[in-house]
Amino acid sequence: MNTNKIGFLDSGFGGITVLSEALRQLPKENYIYYADIEHVPYGTKTKEEVRKYVFQAVEFLVNQGIKALVVACNTATSIAVKELRGMYDFPILGMEPAVKPAVLNGNGKRVLVLATALTLREEKFHNLVQRVDQEHVVDYLPFPELVELAENMIFDYRKVIPVIKNKLAGINLENYKTLVLGCTHFPIYRNAFKQALPPFIDIIDGSEGTIRYLKRLLEERRLISTNTDGGNVVFFDSGIQIQNKERLKTFEWLISHC
């Protein structure tokens, strides 16, 4: 089997934010992006359901021929990535909320993590916070409404900014230095967050660090591509290659705006 592609998996549009970073750092690679739209969103499902959907998607990607996998979804990572690494011998990377850099960035001020409810309930997230939050400055808040906006292709900031402001209305933002976008859907709305938040709050996510680590793993295993025709992406909706021009345009628009 020809295994020269990097697979990306998410429940929907969110992982495009990570793919966009991969295209910047690894422009000579070719990619397969799997959006599991039949089961979106993952964050409101049970652990058992998400695990089943992720395993089905990964099996499909393996059959397509991949040399590495990015589980570009915080929820799927927290539930399935450890077991996946025991099943396959190619590099498998996941996402986790960028809590550590946020705490380091905060200089003792509070950090607010936004993610799906399932991510925030998982032991993996709580272990991460316990490991890096020595001063107990990390707060967190589920924000499923933003995933729904993305999956319904609502990108008009006139509609998005009021949702963000309403979600954060009960929080005294003066106490915070850093906001963590702990779901891969959320960076789609980075500029909306910038407009909705005070200018002294920094906004971070984990995409850049994840892809930097992917690049290092590919180099260490001599899997890095030297293609002169790299940068190609094939998109799938739950195992069906996307041919619809309007949907492809949406993916391409998101890549260019992340």
Secondary structure, DSSP 4 states (H G I P E B T S, - for coil): ----EEEEEESSSTTHHHHHHHHHH-TT-EEEEEE-TTS--STTS-HHHHHHHHHHHHHHHHHH-EEEEEE--HHHHHHHHHHHHHH-SS-EE-----HHHHHHHHTTSEEEEEE-HHHHHSHHHHHHHHHH-TT--EEEEE-HHHHHHHHTT---HHHHHHHHHHHTTTS-GGGEEEEEE-STTGGGGHHHHHHHS-TT-EEE-SHHHHHHHHHHHHHHTT-----SS---EEEEETTEE---HHHHHHHHHHHHH-
